[in-house]
Amino acid sequence: MRIAYFVHDVFDPAIARRVAMLQAGGADVRVIGFRRGDRVPDLEGEPAIDLGRTYDSRLLQRALKVFQRRVSLGVDTSAVRDADILLARNLEMLVIANAAQRRHAPNATLVYECLDLHRLLLSGSPLGRILRVLERSLMRRTGLLIVSSPAFISRYYAPKQGVGSTWNRPVIIVENKVVHLDAPHEGEPTDVEPPAGPPWRIGWYGMIRCQRSLDILCKLASRFPGLVEVVIRGRPARVAFRDFDEQIAQSRGVSFGGAYRPAELSALYGGVHFNWTIDYFEEGANSALLLPNRIYEGGPHGAVPIALARTETGRWLNQRGIGVLFDSPGDELGCFLEHLTAGAYGRLRQAVRSQPRRSFVADRTDCESLVNALALAARGEAAGDCAASDVDVRPARSINTV
C-alpha cells in the first residue's frame, strides 16, 4: 500500500512516530508537509516533500499557505498520483489533500487524522461555525476518520459533526503510544530509578506550551526548596510564554535541558518521580479532551502521572487506578508532596509499573492493524472488521458508546 501523508509540521516528533508505524505495518509512505524549521528533515529514511515554512501562532500566514497549496502543490506530484491513500493530519492538511485528490489522484482514498482539535473548531464564534461547516463538507469525501482520544468522538465529532449518524463511515482510535517494534518482555524493569525523595522530582517533557503550568511549577519549586525539583525537556513554543528562558533562570529548583530523542526516554522518565501531564493551553477545549504523549512516554518507566481529575487524561488514569489527580494542583500539590512518604510513593510507582505494557506501547501488531484498517478503507469496507489488538478499531455507528 502506498500512502501520501500530508502533515502540518514535518518537525513534529509525532510525525516520525506515525511514519514508523505505517512502515512497520507494511506501507510505503511519502511525507508531504509544511515545516517549522529551516531545513527539510528525513523521516524514516525518506526526505519529506517540502510545502514551505510556516510559523507557530501565525494563523493568517498558515491560512494563506494552505490556500496557496490548495491551488497548486508546487512540488513533484508523483507521490500523490501513485498513492492508494491520501492521509491528512488535521484540518488544514485535509483542505490540501482533498484538492490534491481531485486534481491528481481521484481513485485514492482520503483519510482524515485528527489528533488535536483547534480551539476555533470548538468555538461558538462565526469563524468557528464556518470551520465546522468546512470540516463537515470535507469529511464527506473521506473514507476513514482517525482520532487519538475517545473524547474527540463523544464530545465533538458525534454531537457536532454527526459521526455515527449522518456521517456513517469507519472511525478508529489510535492512541499516542510509544512505538516499540521489538518491545521488551512484559514486566521488564526500567534501567533507571529516581533517587529517594525528597526532593520530589517532577518532569515536564514534550511539547512545552502552557504558561499556567510553568507558573505553577516555578512557584511550587520556589515555595518548597529542598522538597520539589522541576526538570523541563522538550520543544517549548516560546510564543506561548511571557519569557520562557528568563522565568526558568529566575526560578530556584527549575531547569530546562532542551529537546530530547526517543532513545532518552528511559533516562528522562526513570530519573523523575512524577510526570506532569497537565496542559491548560486550551483549557476546557482540546486540553480537556486529548490524551497526551506524556502518559505513554512515562508509563513504561514508572513515572507517576500528575493530572487534572476533570479531563480525559484524568478519566483514563482513574480507570487504570494510576497517577495522582487534582482539581487545583496549584493549591493542592504542595500539601500533597509535603505529606508524601517514601512508602506511599513506592505504592504509586508500583501501580504504574504493574500496568500492562500495551497500555503505553504500540508494537508491530498494532502497526499492522493500523495499516490493515487503512487497506479496508481503501476497499470501502468497514474498519470494524479489522483485527484490532490495542489499536481501538470499531465501526462508526457504535463509536458513541465510548
N, C-alpha and C positions, 0 to 999 in steps of 0.2 A: 504494500500500500504506500502511495506517495502522498505526502502531506505538505502543503504550503501553510506555514504558521505565521500569521500576521500578529505582531506584538507592538506594544506601546513604547517599550524601552528594552533594547537588546542587552543593556547592562543589568537589568533586574536579575538577581541570582535565581529567582523562581523560574525564569525562562529556561535557563540551563537545566534545571531540575526536570521540567516538563519535557524538554527535548530528550534528555537521558531516558525518561520513562518511555517515550514513544519509540525511541530507537531500540530499547531493550525489548519492547513488545513486538518488534519486527518491522516497524515502519521506516520508510526513507523520508527524512524531514529536511526541509529548507526553511530557514527563518527569514522573514521579510519584516523590517520594522524600523521604527524611529530609534534614536539614541539620545541619551542624556550626557554623553561624554564626547571627547574629541576624536576618538578613533572608532573603527568598526571591529568588534571582537569576533573571534572564532567561537562557535558554540558546538561543543562535542565534535570538534574536528572540521566543521564546515564554516566558512566565513558567512556572516549574516549579510543579507541583501539590504543595503542602506537606503532608507527613505528620507534621511535628513535629520538634522538636530532639532530637538525640542527641549523645553525647559520646565522645571518644577514651578507650579503655581502661576504659570502664564497661560491661562485658558484661551485667551484670544489668539495668541501665537499658535497654540496647538490646533485650535479650530481652523485657522487658515491653512495650516499644513495638511490637515485632514481633507479639507475641501480641495486643495491642490492635488493631492494624491488620489482623491476620488475621481477627479477629471482625468488624470494621467498618472500611472505609477512612476513613470520616468526612469524605469530600470528594465533590465532584461526580463521579459515575462515568461521565459520558458519554464521556470519553476511553477508558475501558475497554470500554464496551458497543459502541463503534463500531470497535474495533481488530481488525485481522486477525492481528496478532502481539502477544503479551504477552512482552516481553523483560525477563528478570530478571537483574540484575547481582549475583552472589554469592548464597550460600545463604540469608541472612536475607531477601533480597528474593524469592527463589524461593518461600519459605513464603507470603509475602503475595500474590504474583502467582498462585500456584496457587489460593488461596482466592478471589481476585477472578475468576479464570476460571470456577470452579464457580458463583459467585453471579451474575456479571454478563455473562460472555462465553463461554458453553460452546462456541461454534463457532470461537473464536480458537485459534491455535496457541501453545503455551507454549514459549519458548526460554530456555535456561539459559546465561548468560555467566559463566564463572568465570575471573577474571584474577588472583586471589590465593587460595591455599589456606591457610585459617586453621590455626594450629598445632594446634588441637583436632581438626581433621579428620585430621591425620596422627598423632595421639596414640594410644597403646595403652591409655589410661585408659578407665574405664567411660563417661565423658561423651563421649570421642572415638568410641567404638563406637556410642553412641546417635545422635550426629550423623551418622555414616556411614550408619546404617540410615535415618535421616530423609531424608538426601540421596538415597539409593538409591530410596526409595519415591517421592519427588517426581520424580525423573528419569524414572520410568516414564510420567509424564504429559506429558513434553516431546517435542517433535519434532526438536530440534536442540541440540547442545552446542557452545559457542564457547569456546575457550581461547586464551591468548596465547603459550604455550610448549609445544614438543613434550614436554618432560619432565613436564608435568602429566598427559599421557596415559600415557607409558611408565612413569612412576614412581608414579602414583597411580590414575588412572581405569581403566586397563587391569587392573592387579593387584587393586585394592581395590573397584572398582565394576562390573567386568565389561564395560567398554566394548570393543567388538569381539567379544564372545562372548555373554554373557547379555543385555547391553544393546546392541541392534543397531539403532541409529539413526545418522543422519549426524552427523559431527563436522567442524568447521572450525577451523583455526588462523589467527588474525588477530593478527599481532604488533603491538606498541605503537608503530607507526611514527608519525613526524610526518606530519600531513596537509597536503599542498600541492596544492590543486586546480589551480593553474597553476604547476607546478614549473619551475624554471629549466632551461636546456639542460644536458645531460649534460656534466660536467666544468667547469661554470662556477665560477670561484674564489670563495671567500668574500670578503666586503668587509673583514674584519678579520683581522689576523695577530698573534700574540703577539709581544712584544718578544723579542729574542735573550736566551737564558738562558745561565748562571744569573743571577738566581734562577729556578728552575723553578717555574712557577705551576700549582697543582693546583686544579681547580674541582670542587666538590661541590654539585650542583644537584638540585632536585626536591623529593620528599618526604624530609625530613630526620628520621630516626627511630632512628639507630643510635649508641648511646653508645660502643661499642667503636671505630667508625670515627672518631668525634670525638676519642677518646683518642689513637688512632694519629696522626692528622693534627696535633693540637696538640703532641704530643710531638716529632714529626718537625720541625715548623717551629721549635720552641724549641731543639731539639738542633742544627739546622743553619741558624743565622741567616745570611742572605745567599745561601743555597743554595736554600731552599724557601720559597714563599709559598702560603697556602691561602685560597681565596675560596669562601665558602659563600653560596648563594642558594636560596630556596625557602620551603617551608612546614614549619617544624620542629614535630614532635609533642612538645611540651615535657614531656609526662608520661613520655616515654621516656628523659629525661635527668635526671641529678642536679641540675644547674643550668646549662642551656644558655648563657644570656647571660653568666653570671659566668665560666664556663670560657673562653669566647672572649675576654672582656675581659682575662683574666689570661694569655692565650697570645700571645706575640710572633709576628708574621707571619701571624696568622689573623684574617680579617674576615668579618662577616656583613652582607649587604646587603638582606635582606628578600625578599619574593616577587617574581616576575617575570612578564611577559606573553610570549606566544609570539613577538611581534614582536622581543623582545630576544635571541632565541636566537643569532643571528649574532654579536652583540657579546659575549655571555657566553662562548660556547664558542670563538669565534675569538680571544678575549683570554687564553685559558689554554693551557698546553702539554699538560696531562693532564686526563683526565675520570675522576673517582673513581666507579666503578660497583659498588663493594663494599658489601654490606649484611649485617651479622651479626645483624640484628634477630630473625630466626627462623632461626638458623644450623642447617644440616642439614635444614631443612624447606623452607618457602616460599622463603627466601632462596637456597637452593641450586638451586631448580627454575625460578625465574622468569627472564624476560628483561626487564630494567628499561627504563623510558622513556629513561634517560640514554644508553644506547648508540645509540639512534635520534636523540635530540636533538643529541648531539655529533658524530655521524658526518659529516653534510654540511659541517661547519665545521672538520674536520681535527683536532679534539681527540683525543689518543691515549688510549684507554681503559686504565685500570688495573683488573685483575680478579683474582679467585681462580681458580686453574687448575682446582680440583676442582668448580666449579659449572657449571650450564648456560650461564651467561654466558661463562665461560672456554671451554667447548666451542664455543660459537657464534663467538667471536672467533678461536679457534685454527683452526677450519675455514676462515676467511677470511684467515688469516695477518696479522692486525692486533692491535694492543694489546700490553701487557706483562702477563704473567701471573705470579703469585706464589703460593707455598704459605703463606708467613707474611709479609705485607707489613710488619708492624711490625718485623720483624727484617731484611728484605731490601731494602726500598725505599730507605732512606737510603744504603746502599752503592751501589745501582744509580745513584742520582742523583749521588753523588759522582764516579763514573767516567763519567758520560754526557757525550759530546762533542756539539758543535753538529751535526757531520756525522751522527752516529748518530741524534740526534733527528730531523733532517731526513728520514732514511730511514723512521723510524717514522711520521712525519706524512704523508709521501708515500704510504705503504701505505694509510693511511686514506683519503686524498684520491682514491686510484686505485680505490676500491671503486665498483661501480655505484650510482648514486644510489638506485635502487629497493631497495637493501639497507636503507636507512634511512627512505625517504619513501614514503608511500601517496598515489597520485594519484587522479584521477577514475575511472579504470578499476577500481582496487581498490574504490572506494566502490560502484560499480555491481555488482561481483562479490559483495560482501557482501550487498547488498540482493537480488540475484538468488538467492543461497543461501537467504535468508530466505523469498523467494517460493516456491522449490521446497519448502521445509519446510512452508509453509502448504498446499501442494497435496499433501503426502505423498509427494514424490519425493525421490530421493537427491541430496544436495548435491554429490556427486562428479561429477554430470553438468554442473555449472556450469563455465563458462569462468573459470579461477581467476586468471590473471595472477600477481601476487605474493601475493595472498591465498590461503593454502595450503588448498585445499578437496579433501577426499577422503572416500570412504565409510568408515564406522566399521570395517568388517571389516579394512581394510588399515592402519588407523592404528597398530597395534602395531609396524609396521616402522619407525616414525620413530626 
